[in-house]
Amino acid sequence: MRRRSRMLLCFAFLWVLGIAYYMYSGGGSALAAGAGGGAGRKEDWNEIDPIKMKDLHHSNGDEKAQSVETLPPGKVRWRDFNQEAYVGGTMVRSGQDPYARNKFNQVESDKLRMDRAIPDTRHDQVSVACCLAQEGGKRIQPSGATVKFAHSVLVALGSPVQILGADLPTACQDMLWCQRKQWRVDLPATSVVITFHNEARSALLRTVVSVLKKSPPHLIKEIILVDDYSNDPEDGALLGKIEKVRVLRNDRREGLMRSRVRGADAAQAKVLTFLDSHCECNEHWLEPLLERVAEDRTRVVSPIIDVINMDNFQYVGASADLKGGFDWNLVFKWDYMTPEQRRSRQGNPVAPIKTPMIAGGLFVMDKFYFEELGKYDMMMDVWGGENLEISFRVWQCGGSLEIIPCSRVGHVFRKQHPYTFPGGSGTVFARNTRRAAEVWMDEYKNFYYAAVPSARNVPYGNIQSRLELRKKLSCKPFKWYLENVYPELRVPDHQDIAFGALQQGTNCLDTLGHFADGVVGVYECHNAGGNQEWALTKEKSVKHMDLCLTVVDRAPGSLIKLQGCRENDSRQKWEQIEGNSKLRHVGSNLCLDSRTAKNGGLSVEVCSPALSQQWKFSLNLQQ
C-alpha cells in the first residue's frame, strides 16, 4: 500500500511537471509571440527560467557587472537592441510561403522574442526515469502501466529518450549532476565565430542573444559574425551595434570553411567557439566546454545538440546516449551507445563522451591548436564534408573529440538547404568528401567509392598541401582510427562482394530480432547496421553474422529462414542478377521476394520485374 501511495505521488508530481513544461515552453511561444526587443518592456512570466532561480544571486551579479561596464560609442546592450525594427523589415508577408526563404517556418521564428525562455534539458529524462524507478532508495522494476504512463510524460516533456526500465542509472540519487557542478574559476575567454548567408534575422538574432544571455560575461571575449555575402548587408551590419559583436563581410561567396577561417584568424581570444547561425544556447552551456579545453588543448569538444523544431520552433531535448558516426557513404549519422558503454557510465552519466565524429556546426577548440592542425581545408566549397575531414584529422593527428553532456545547445535542423551550391549540392558534397577520403582514409577510401560509385567522376582538385600536412603532423593511418576510435563501424571482409543494408525502396531486409530458424522481413531503413547489416560473400552466402538466408523448400512461395551458415549447403547459395538489382537463389532459380513480408516473412518466387524483387546492397564491392 505504501509503495502504491508513493508511486501515485510520483505520478502526480510528473503530471504537474508535464503541464508546467507545456505552459513554460510550448505555450510560452504563443505568449511571447508579440513581444519585441528594447529597453523598458514588461517581462513575461515565462521569461524567468525556473531552473535559474537557484542562480539568481550569480546572475544578478553578472548583470550588475555588465551594467557598470562602459560600452564603446555606438554600442548597446543586447537587452536594449530593437528587435522589432531589426526583424520587421524582413518578415513574411501575407500570402507568402513561410518556408521559401529559409526552409524553416520563418513566421514562427519571427514571432519569438530574441531572449525567449527555453527549457533546461540537461536532466529532464534522468529525473523522470529515476522518480519512476526508485522507491525509498531501492531499485524497482516498473510495471507495464508505469512504463506506459512514463512514456506519455516523457513525450509531453519533449524527450525522445526511451524509458530504461531495469537498466536505469545507479546514480539516480543525484539527479542534478550538472547543476551542482562547480566549474573552474580560471576558465579562458572565448571568441564565438558565427558564419551566415541570408539567415533569417530572427534566428540570427536569437543565436547572438542566447550567447550573451546564457554565458558568464567575462568568458565572452567577442562574437564575430562573418557575413558570407548575404543579399542584404544590413543583416549583419545592424547586429554590429550589440555589445561584443564584430561583423566581417565577405566581398564574394566563400562558403562555410573559408568564412570560419576568416573569423578564426580575426579572433582575439585563445579559445574558438564555432556556432551555426540558427542556434540557442542553454543554461551554463559554455563552462563545461571551456573546462575540457583548458585541461587539454588537444581536445575538440561539442555540446549535446538539442532540436529546435523547424515547423513550430519548439525546443526539444536530445538523447544523451548518442555519438557521432558515419556509414561508408561518408554521411554523418548519430549512433546509440552500446549497452556496455551505457552501463560503464552509470557511475557518472555526465562524463565526457568520446565520439568518432562531430556534427561540425557547434564545437570549441584551442585557437593555436586549430592553427597547428591545419585549420580547415580551404579548397572545400560551400558546405559539407568539413566535419568528416576535421574529425579524421583531429583523431589521427593526436587529438580527441568529445561530446559534453552538461553542455546543451539547440539547433534548427532543416530538411533542405536554403541556399544554392555552384554545380549542385550533390556535386559539391562529393567533391569535399573525396578530398577528405583521398587525404585521410588510405585504402579504405575504396569502400566509399563502392558505396557512392558516382563520386569517382567528380574532380576534387589538388590535395598535395593536405597530404604534406598529414606527413608533417606524423598522423596515424586510418586503420588505427577504425581499430581504436570507431571499432563499431563494420569493415567489409575480404570475402564480401556486397555489403551493408539490403534496400528495397525505403525498406531494408531485417532479421526482426530473430535468430536461428527465424524468418526475416523488411523494416524501414535506419542506417544503424544491427539487424539490417548483411553481406554477400564470394561463397554466395547472404550472411548476417553467423546466420545465412536459407531456402527451406525450393518451391515458389517458400519462406526464407535464418540458419547457421554451412559452406556447401546449396539451400544457402545466392547470386546477384540484372545489374545487381535482384537476388536469385542458385538451386531453384527463384528470386527473393517481399510480397509475403506482412504475412509471415520473405519468400522466394518466380523471377519477375515486380518491385517486390528489387534489392540493392548499400556497398557493391564488385561493379
C-alpha positions as CSV (number, residue, x, y, z in Angstrom):
1,M,0.0,0.0,0.0
2,R,2.8,2.4,0.9
3,R,4.6,1.6,-2.3
4,R,1.5,2.3,-4.3
5,S,0.9,5.6,-2.5
6,R,4.5,6.7,-3.3
7,M,4.1,5.8,-6.9
8,L,0.9,7.8,-7.1
9,L,2.6,10.8,-5.6
10,C,5.4,10.4,-8.1
11,F,2.8,10.3,-11.0
12,A,1.1,13.4,-9.6
13,F,4.4,15.2,-9.5
14,L,5.2,14.2,-13.1
15,W,1.8,15.2,-14.3
16,V,2.1,18.7,-12.8
17,L,5.7,18.8,-14.2
18,G,4.4,17.9,-17.7
19,I,1.6,20.6,-17.6
20,A,4.1,23.2,-16.3
21,Y,6.6,22.3,-19.1
22,Y,3.9,22.7,-21.7
23,M,2.9,26.1,-20.4
24,Y,6.5,27.0,-20.0
25,S,7.9,26.1,-23.4
26,G,5.2,25.2,-25.9
27,G,2.6,27.6,-24.5
28,G,5.2,30.2,-23.9
29,S,5.8,30.6,-27.6
30,A,2.4,31.9,-28.0
31,L,2.7,34.3,-25.1
32,A,6.0,35.6,-26.4
33,A,4.7,35.9,-30.0
34,G,4.0,39.6,-29.9
35,A,6.9,40.7,-27.8
36,G,9.6,42.9,-29.2
37,G,13.1,44.0,-28.0
38,G,14.0,47.2,-26.5
39,A,14.5,48.7,-23.1
40,G,11.8,49.1,-20.6
41,R,9.5,46.4,-21.9
42,K,7.4,44.5,-19.4
43,E,8.7,41.0,-18.6
44,D,6.5,37.9,-19.4
45,W,6.1,35.4,-16.6
46,N,7.6,32.7,-18.9
47,E,10.8,34.7,-19.4
48,I,12.0,33.6,-16.0
49,D,13.6,30.2,-16.2
50,P,12.7,28.2,-13.1
51,I,16.0,26.3,-13.2
52,K,17.9,29.6,-12.9
53,M,16.1,30.7,-9.7
54,K,18.8,29.0,-7.7
55,D,21.4,31.0,-9.6
56,L,19.7,34.4,-9.2
57,H,22.4,35.7,-7.0
58,H,25.0,34.7,-9.5
59,S,23.0,36.0,-12.4
60,N,22.3,39.3,-10.8
61,G,26.0,39.7,-10.0
62,D,26.8,39.2,-13.7
63,E,24.2,41.7,-14.8
64,K,25.4,44.2,-12.2
65,A,29.0,43.7,-13.5
66,Q,27.7,44.3,-17.0
67,S,25.8,47.4,-16.0
68,V,28.8,49.2,-14.7
69,E,31.0,48.3,-17.7
70,T,31.3,51.2,-20.1
71,L,30.3,50.4,-23.6
72,P,32.2,51.7,-26.7
73,P,30.4,54.6,-28.6
74,G,27.6,53.3,-30.8
75,K,27.2,50.0,-28.9
76,V,24.1,48.9,-27.0
77,R,23.5,46.1,-24.6
78,W,21.6,43.2,-26.0
79,R,18.5,44.0,-23.9
80,D,18.3,47.4,-25.4
81,F,18.5,46.2,-29.0
82,N,15.4,47.0,-31.0
83,Q,14.2,43.5,-32.2
84,E,11.1,44.8,-33.9
85,A,12.9,47.3,-36.0
86,Y,15.6,44.7,-37.0
87,V,13.2,41.9,-37.8
88,G,10.2,43.8,-39.0
89,G,11.5,44.7,-42.4
90,T,12.2,41.1,-43.5
91,M,9.0,39.4,-42.1
92,V,7.0,37.1,-44.3
93,R,4.1,39.0,-45.9
94,S,0.6,37.7,-46.1
95,G,0.2,35.1,-48.8
96,Q,3.9,34.3,-49.0
97,D,5.3,30.8,-48.3
98,P,6.9,31.0,-44.8
99,Y,9.3,28.2,-45.8
100,A,10.5,29.7,-49.1
101,R,13.5,31.8,-47.8
102,N,15.0,29.7,-45.1
103,K,13.4,26.2,-45.5
104,F,12.0,26.5,-42.0
105,N,8.8,28.3,-40.8
106,Q,10.0,31.9,-40.7
107,V,6.6,33.1,-39.5
108,E,7.0,31.1,-36.3
109,S,10.6,32.1,-35.9
110,D,9.7,35.8,-36.3
111,K,7.1,35.6,-33.6
112,L,9.6,34.6,-30.9
113,R,11.3,37.2,-28.7
114,M,15.0,37.4,-29.0
115,D,15.6,36.2,-25.4
116,R,12.8,33.7,-25.2
117,A,12.9,31.1,-22.4
118,I,13.8,27.6,-23.3
119,P,13.8,24.5,-21.0
120,D,16.9,23.4,-19.2
121,T,17.2,20.0,-20.9
122,R,20.3,18.7,-19.0
123,H,18.4,16.3,-16.7
124,D,14.7,16.1,-17.6
125,Q,15.0,12.5,-18.8
126,V,17.1,11.3,-15.8
127,S,14.8,12.9,-13.2
128,V,11.6,11.4,-14.6
129,A,13.2,7.9,-15.1
130,C,14.6,8.0,-11.6
131,C,11.4,9.1,-10.0
132,L,9.6,6.2,-11.6
133,A,12.3,3.6,-10.9
134,Q,13.1,4.3,-7.3
135,E,11.2,4.0,-4.0
136,G,12.8,4.5,-0.7
137,G,16.2,4.3,-2.2
138,K,15.6,0.8,-3.6
139,R,15.5,0.0,-7.3
140,I,12.2,-1.5,-8.6
141,Q,11.1,-2.8,-11.9
142,P,8.4,-0.6,-13.3
143,S,5.2,-2.3,-14.3
144,G,3.9,-2.1,-17.9
145,A,1.3,0.5,-16.9
146,T,4.1,2.6,-15.2
147,V,6.3,2.5,-18.3
148,K,3.3,3.4,-20.5
149,F,2.5,6.4,-18.3
150,A,6.1,7.4,-18.0
151,H,6.4,7.3,-21.8
152,S,3.4,9.7,-22.1
153,V,5.0,12.1,-19.7
154,L,8.3,12.0,-21.5
155,V,6.6,12.7,-24.8
156,A,4.8,15.7,-23.1
157,L,8.2,16.9,-21.9
158,G,9.6,16.7,-25.4
159,S,12.1,13.9,-24.6
160,P,12.9,11.4,-27.4
161,V,14.7,9.2,-24.9
162,Q,13.3,5.8,-24.1
163,I,12.4,4.6,-20.6
164,L,15.4,2.5,-19.4
165,G,13.4,0.1,-17.2
166,A,15.7,-2.2,-15.2
167,D,18.8,-0.7,-16.9
168,L,18.4,2.7,-15.1
169,P,21.5,4.5,-14.0
170,T,22.5,3.7,-10.4
171,A,23.2,7.4,-9.8
172,C,19.6,8.4,-9.6
173,Q,20.1,9.6,-6.1
174,D,21.8,12.7,-7.6
175,M,19.7,13.9,-10.5
176,L,21.3,17.3,-10.7
177,W,24.9,16.4,-11.6
178,C,25.4,19.4,-14.0
179,Q,23.5,21.9,-11.9
180,R,25.7,21.1,-8.8
181,K,28.9,21.0,-10.7
182,Q,31.4,23.7,-9.7
183,W,33.3,24.9,-12.8
184,R,36.8,26.2,-12.6
185,V,37.1,29.9,-11.9
186,D,40.1,30.4,-14.2
187,L,38.5,29.4,-17.4
188,P,39.8,31.2,-20.6
189,A,37.6,33.6,-22.5
190,T,36.4,32.6,-26.0
191,S,35.8,34.2,-29.4
192,V,32.5,33.0,-30.7
193,V,32.6,32.7,-34.5
194,I,29.2,32.6,-36.3
195,T,29.1,32.5,-40.1
196,F,25.9,33.1,-42.1
197,H,24.5,33.6,-45.5
198,N,21.0,35.0,-45.9
199,E,20.0,33.8,-42.5
200,A,16.5,34.7,-41.1
201,R,17.2,37.8,-39.0
202,S,15.1,36.5,-36.1
203,A,17.1,33.2,-35.9
204,L,20.4,35.0,-36.2
205,L,19.5,37.5,-33.5
206,R,18.4,34.7,-31.1
207,T,21.7,33.0,-31.7
208,V,23.6,36.1,-30.7
209,V,21.4,37.0,-27.8
210,S,21.5,33.4,-26.4
211,V,25.3,33.5,-26.3
212,L,25.3,36.8,-24.4
213,K,22.4,35.9,-22.1
214,K,23.5,32.3,-21.2
215,S,27.2,32.9,-20.8
216,P,29.2,34.5,-18.0
217,P,30.2,37.9,-19.4
218,H,33.9,37.5,-18.6
219,L,34.0,34.3,-20.7
220,I,32.8,36.0,-23.9
221,K,35.7,38.0,-25.4
222,E,33.7,38.8,-28.6
223,I,31.2,37.4,-31.1
224,I,32.5,37.5,-34.6
225,L,29.7,37.4,-37.3
226,V,31.1,36.5,-40.7
227,D,28.6,37.5,-43.3
228,D,29.2,35.3,-46.3
229,Y,28.0,37.8,-48.9
230,S,24.3,37.8,-47.9
231,N,22.0,39.7,-50.3
232,D,21.3,42.4,-47.6
233,P,24.5,43.6,-45.9
234,E,22.4,45.1,-43.1
235,D,21.5,41.5,-41.9
236,G,24.9,41.6,-40.1
237,A,25.8,45.2,-40.1
238,L,22.9,46.2,-37.8
239,L,23.9,43.5,-35.3
240,G,27.2,45.1,-35.0
241,K,25.6,47.6,-32.7
242,I,25.2,45.0,-30.0
243,E,27.9,44.7,-27.2
244,K,30.8,42.5,-28.0
245,V,29.7,41.8,-31.6
246,R,32.1,42.4,-34.5
247,V,30.9,41.9,-38.1
248,L,33.1,40.9,-41.0
249,R,31.6,40.7,-44.5
250,N,33.0,38.7,-47.4
251,D,33.1,40.5,-50.8
252,R,32.1,37.3,-52.5
253,R,30.6,34.0,-51.5
254,E,33.3,31.9,-49.8
255,G,31.3,29.1,-48.1
256,L,31.4,27.8,-44.5
257,M,35.0,26.7,-44.3
258,R,36.8,29.8,-45.6
259,S,34.4,32.0,-43.7
260,R,35.1,30.3,-40.5
261,V,38.8,30.5,-41.1
262,R,38.5,34.2,-41.7
263,G,36.6,34.6,-38.4
264,A,39.2,32.4,-36.5
265,D,42.1,34.5,-37.9
266,A,40.5,37.7,-36.6
267,A,39.7,36.2,-33.2
268,Q,41.4,37.8,-30.2
269,A,40.7,35.0,-27.6
270,K,42.8,31.9,-27.1
271,V,39.8,29.6,-27.5
272,L,37.5,29.4,-30.5
273,T,33.8,28.6,-30.3
274,F,32.1,27.8,-33.7
275,L,28.3,28.1,-33.9
276,D,25.8,27.8,-36.7
277,S,23.6,30.9,-37.2
278,H,20.3,29.2,-36.1
279,C,21.1,28.1,-32.5
280,E,20.0,28.8,-29.0
281,C,22.4,28.2,-26.1
282,N,21.1,26.6,-22.9
283,E,22.0,27.1,-19.3
284,H,25.7,27.0,-18.4
285,W,26.5,25.7,-21.9
286,L,29.9,27.3,-22.2
287,E,31.7,26.5,-18.9
288,P,31.8,22.7,-19.4
289,L,33.2,23.1,-22.9
290,L,35.9,25.6,-21.9
291,E,36.9,23.5,-18.9
292,R,37.7,20.4,-21.1
293,V,39.8,22.5,-23.5
294,A,41.6,24.3,-20.6
295,E,42.6,20.9,-19.2
296,D,43.9,19.6,-22.6
297,R,44.4,21.9,-25.6
298,T,44.2,18.9,-28.0
299,R,40.5,18.3,-27.1
300,V,37.9,19.4,-29.5
301,V,34.5,19.4,-27.7
302,S,30.9,19.7,-28.7
303,P,27.7,20.2,-26.7
304,I,24.7,17.8,-26.9
305,I,22.7,19.3,-29.8
306,D,19.1,19.7,-28.9
307,V,16.5,20.0,-31.6
308,I,14.6,23.2,-32.4
309,N,11.6,22.1,-34.5
310,M,11.7,23.7,-37.9
311,D,7.9,24.0,-38.1
312,N,6.9,25.4,-34.7
313,F,10.3,26.2,-33.1
314,Q,9.6,24.1,-30.0
315,Y,12.8,23.3,-28.2
316,V,13.2,19.6,-27.6
317,G,15.9,17.9,-25.6
318,A,18.0,15.3,-27.4
319,S,19.3,12.0,-26.1
320,A,22.4,11.9,-24.1
321,D,23.2,8.4,-25.4
322,L,24.4,9.3,-28.8
323,K,27.8,9.6,-30.5
324,G,28.6,10.9,-34.0
325,G,29.5,8.4,-36.7
326,F,29.1,7.7,-40.4
327,D,28.4,4.9,-42.9
328,W,30.7,4.1,-45.8
329,N,28.8,6.6,-47.9
330,L,30.5,9.1,-45.5
331,V,27.3,10.8,-44.5
332,F,27.2,11.8,-40.8
333,K,24.8,9.9,-38.6
334,W,24.1,9.5,-34.9
335,D,24.9,6.2,-33.3
336,Y,23.5,5.0,-30.0
337,M,26.0,3.9,-27.4
338,T,26.2,0.1,-26.9
339,P,24.6,-1.3,-23.8
340,E,28.1,-1.9,-22.4
341,Q,29.0,1.7,-23.0
342,R,25.9,2.9,-21.2
343,R,26.5,0.6,-18.3
344,S,30.0,1.8,-17.9
345,R,28.7,5.4,-17.5
346,Q,26.2,4.7,-14.7
347,G,28.6,5.9,-12.0
348,N,28.9,9.3,-13.8
349,P,26.3,9.7,-16.5
350,V,27.5,13.2,-17.4
351,A,31.1,12.2,-18.1
352,P,32.5,13.3,-21.5
353,I,31.6,11.1,-24.4
354,K,34.4,10.1,-26.8
355,T,32.9,10.4,-30.3
356,P,34.4,9.3,-33.6
357,M,32.9,12.3,-35.3
358,I,31.3,15.7,-34.5
359,A,28.3,17.1,-36.4
360,G,30.5,20.1,-37.3
361,G,28.2,23.0,-36.7
362,L,28.9,23.6,-33.0
363,F,32.3,23.0,-31.3
364,V,35.0,24.5,-29.2
365,M,38.8,24.2,-29.6
366,D,42.0,26.0,-28.7
367,K,42.9,28.6,-31.3
368,F,46.5,27.8,-31.6
369,Y,45.7,24.1,-31.9
370,F,43.2,24.9,-34.6
371,E,46.1,26.6,-36.5
372,E,48.7,23.9,-35.8
373,L,46.3,21.3,-37.0
374,G,45.7,23.0,-40.4
375,K,42.5,25.0,-39.8
376,Y,40.0,23.9,-42.5
377,D,40.7,22.6,-46.0
378,M,40.5,25.9,-47.8
379,M,39.7,24.2,-51.1
380,M,36.5,22.7,-49.9
381,D,33.5,24.6,-51.1
382,V,30.2,26.0,-49.6
383,W,29.3,23.2,-47.1
384,G,29.6,19.5,-46.5
385,G,32.4,17.1,-45.7
386,E,34.3,19.5,-43.5
387,N,33.1,17.8,-40.2
388,L,34.3,14.5,-41.7
389,E,37.7,15.9,-42.6
390,I,38.4,17.7,-39.3
391,S,37.2,14.7,-37.3
392,F,39.6,12.4,-39.1
393,R,42.4,14.9,-38.7
394,V,41.9,15.5,-35.0
395,W,41.9,11.8,-34.1
396,Q,44.6,10.7,-36.5
397,C,47.0,13.5,-35.6
398,G,47.0,13.2,-31.8
399,G,43.8,15.0,-30.6
400,S,40.4,13.8,-29.4
401,L,36.8,14.6,-29.9
402,E,34.3,14.7,-27.1
403,I,30.6,15.4,-26.6
404,I,30.0,17.1,-23.2
405,P,26.6,16.1,-21.7
406,C,26.5,19.1,-19.3
407,S,26.5,21.4,-22.3
408,R,23.3,21.8,-24.4
409,V,22.7,24.0,-27.4
410,G,19.6,23.9,-29.6
411,H,19.9,23.8,-33.4
412,V,17.3,24.2,-36.1
413,F,17.5,21.1,-38.3
414,R,16.2,21.5,-41.8
415,K,15.3,19.0,-44.5
416,Q,16.6,21.2,-47.3
417,H,19.4,23.7,-47.8
418,P,18.1,27.3,-48.1
419,Y,20.9,28.4,-50.4
420,T,22.3,27.3,-53.8
421,F,25.5,25.3,-54.5
422,P,27.6,26.0,-57.6
423,G,27.2,22.9,-59.7
424,G,24.6,21.4,-57.4
425,S,24.7,20.3,-53.7
426,G,25.4,16.7,-54.7
427,T,28.5,17.6,-56.7
428,V,29.9,20.0,-54.0
429,F,29.4,17.4,-51.3
430,A,31.0,14.7,-53.4
431,R,34.0,16.9,-54.2
432,N,34.5,17.8,-50.5
433,T,34.1,14.3,-49.4
434,R,36.5,13.0,-51.9
435,R,39.1,15.4,-50.7
436,A,38.7,14.1,-47.1
437,A,38.7,10.4,-48.3
438,E,41.8,10.8,-50.5
439,V,43.8,12.5,-47.8
440,W,42.9,10.6,-44.7
441,M,41.3,7.2,-45.5
442,D,44.2,5.3,-47.2
443,E,43.0,2.1,-48.9
444,Y,39.6,2.3,-47.0
445,K,38.5,5.0,-49.4
446,N,37.6,2.2,-51.8
447,F,34.6,1.4,-49.6
448,Y,33.4,4.9,-50.0
449,Y,33.7,4.6,-53.8
450,A,31.8,1.3,-53.6
451,A,29.0,2.9,-51.7
452,V,28.9,6.0,-54.0
453,P,30.3,5.0,-57.4
454,S,29.3,8.3,-59.0
455,A,31.8,10.1,-56.7
456,R,34.7,8.8,-58.8
457,N,33.6,11.1,-61.7
458,V,33.7,14.3,-59.5
459,P,37.1,16.2,-59.7
460,Y,38.4,17.0,-56.3
461,G,41.3,19.3,-57.1
462,N,44.9,19.4,-55.8
463,I,45.4,17.8,-52.3
464,Q,49.2,18.0,-52.2
465,S,49.3,20.6,-49.4
466,R,46.9,18.5,-47.2
467,L,49.0,15.3,-47.8
468,E,52.1,17.3,-46.7
469,L,50.2,18.5,-43.6
470,R,49.4,14.9,-42.7
471,K,53.1,13.9,-43.1
472,K,54.3,17.0,-41.1
473,L,51.9,16.2,-38.2
474,S,53.0,12.5,-38.2
475,C,49.4,11.4,-38.3
476,K,48.3,7.8,-37.8
477,P,46.8,5.6,-40.5
478,F,43.1,5.2,-41.0
479,K,43.4,1.6,-39.9
480,W,44.4,2.9,-36.4
481,Y,41.3,5.1,-36.4
482,L,39.0,2.2,-37.2
483,E,40.5,0.0,-34.6
484,N,40.9,2.5,-31.8
485,V,38.3,5.2,-32.3
486,Y,35.4,3.6,-34.3
487,P,35.6,-0.1,-33.8
488,E,31.7,-0.2,-34.1
489,L,32.0,0.6,-37.8
490,R,31.7,-2.7,-39.6
491,V,34.5,-3.1,-42.1
492,P,33.7,-5.4,-45.1
493,D,35.5,-8.7,-45.0
494,H,37.9,-9.7,-47.9
495,Q,35.3,-12.4,-48.7
496,D,32.5,-9.9,-49.2
497,I,31.4,-8.9,-52.7
498,A,28.5,-6.8,-51.4
499,F,27.9,-5.4,-48.0
500,G,25.7,-3.2,-45.8
501,A,21.9,-2.7,-45.9
502,L,19.9,-4.6,-48.5
503,Q,17.5,-2.0,-49.6
504,Q,14.1,-2.1,-51.3
505,G,12.9,1.5,-51.6
506,T,12.7,2.9,-48.1
507,N,12.7,-0.5,-46.5
508,C,15.6,-2.8,-45.7
509,L,16.0,-6.6,-45.2
510,D,15.8,-7.1,-41.4
511,T,16.2,-10.0,-39.1
512,L,13.3,-8.6,-37.0
513,G,15.4,-9.7,-34.0
514,H,15.0,-13.4,-34.9
515,F,17.8,-15.9,-34.5
516,A,18.3,-19.5,-35.9
517,D,15.2,-20.9,-37.6
518,G,13.5,-17.5,-37.5
519,V,12.0,-15.8,-40.5
520,V,13.2,-12.5,-42.0
521,G,11.2,-9.4,-43.1
522,V,11.5,-5.8,-44.1
523,Y,11.6,-2.7,-41.9
524,E,12.1,0.9,-42.6
525,C,15.8,1.6,-43.2
526,H,17.5,3.1,-40.2
527,N,21.2,3.2,-41.3
528,A,22.4,1.9,-38.0
529,G,23.5,-1.6,-39.1
530,G,22.4,-4.1,-36.5
531,N,19.5,-6.2,-37.7
532,Q,19.9,-4.6,-41.2
533,E,23.5,-5.4,-41.8
534,W,24.2,-8.1,-44.4
535,A,27.0,-9.4,-46.7
536,L,27.0,-11.4,-49.9
537,T,30.2,-13.4,-49.9
538,K,32.3,-15.0,-52.6
539,E,30.9,-18.3,-51.5
540,K,27.4,-16.9,-52.5
541,S,26.1,-16.8,-48.9
542,V,23.9,-13.9,-47.7
543,K,25.1,-13.5,-44.2
544,H,24.1,-11.8,-41.0
545,M,26.9,-12.5,-38.5
546,D,27.0,-16.3,-38.5
547,L,23.5,-16.8,-39.9
548,C,22.6,-17.2,-43.6
549,L,19.5,-16.8,-45.7
550,T,18.2,-20.3,-46.2
551,V,15.6,-21.6,-48.7
552,V,13.8,-24.4,-46.8
553,D,11.7,-25.5,-49.7
554,R,12.6,-24.9,-53.3
555,A,9.0,-24.3,-54.5
556,P,7.6,-20.8,-55.2
557,G,6.2,-19.2,-52.0
558,S,8.6,-21.0,-49.7
559,L,9.6,-18.9,-46.7
560,I,13.2,-17.8,-46.1
561,K,14.7,-18.7,-42.7
562,L,17.9,-17.8,-40.9
563,Q,20.1,-20.8,-40.3
564,G,23.7,-21.3,-39.3
565,C,26.0,-20.8,-42.3
566,R,27.3,-24.0,-43.9
567,E,29.9,-23.9,-46.6
568,N,28.4,-26.4,-49.0
569,D,24.7,-26.1,-48.3
570,S,23.0,-25.5,-51.6
571,R,20.0,-24.0,-49.9
572,Q,22.1,-21.0,-48.9
573,K,23.6,-20.1,-52.3
574,W,22.5,-16.8,-53.9
575,E,23.7,-14.6,-56.7
576,Q,23.0,-11.1,-57.9
577,I,21.5,-10.7,-61.3
578,E,20.2,-8.0,-63.7
579,G,22.7,-5.4,-62.8
580,N,22.9,-6.3,-59.1
581,S,19.2,-5.4,-58.7
582,K,17.9,-8.9,-57.7
583,L,19.0,-11.8,-55.6
584,R,18.4,-15.2,-57.2
585,H,18.6,-18.5,-55.3
586,V,21.0,-20.6,-57.3
587,G,19.5,-24.0,-56.7
588,S,15.9,-23.1,-57.5
589,N,16.3,-20.1,-59.9
590,L,13.7,-18.3,-57.7
591,C,14.1,-14.7,-56.6
592,L,14.0,-13.2,-53.1
593,D,10.6,-11.5,-52.8
594,S,9.0,-9.3,-50.2
595,R,5.3,-9.7,-51.2
596,T,4.6,-12.0,-48.3
597,A,6.5,-9.9,-45.7
598,K,3.3,-8.8,-43.9
599,N,2.1,-12.4,-43.7
600,G,4.9,-14.2,-42.1
601,G,8.2,-13.3,-43.8
602,L,10.1,-13.1,-47.1
603,S,9.8,-15.8,-49.7
604,V,11.2,-17.0,-53.0
605,E,9.1,-16.5,-56.1
606,V,9.4,-16.9,-59.9
607,C,11.6,-14.1,-61.0
608,S,9.7,-11.1,-62.5
609,P,10.0,-7.3,-62.9
610,A,8.0,-6.9,-59.7
611,L,9.2,-4.1,-57.3
612,S,9.0,-6.7,-54.5
613,Q,12.0,-8.4,-56.1
614,Q,14.2,-5.2,-56.4
615,W,17.1,-5.3,-53.9
616,K,20.2,-3.2,-53.7
617,F,23.2,-3.5,-51.3
618,S,24.5,-0.2,-50.0
619,L,28.0,-1.3,-51.0
620,N,28.7,-3.4,-54.1
621,L,32.4,-4.2,-54.0
622,Q,32.4,-5.8,-57.4
623,Q,31.0,-3.3,-60.0
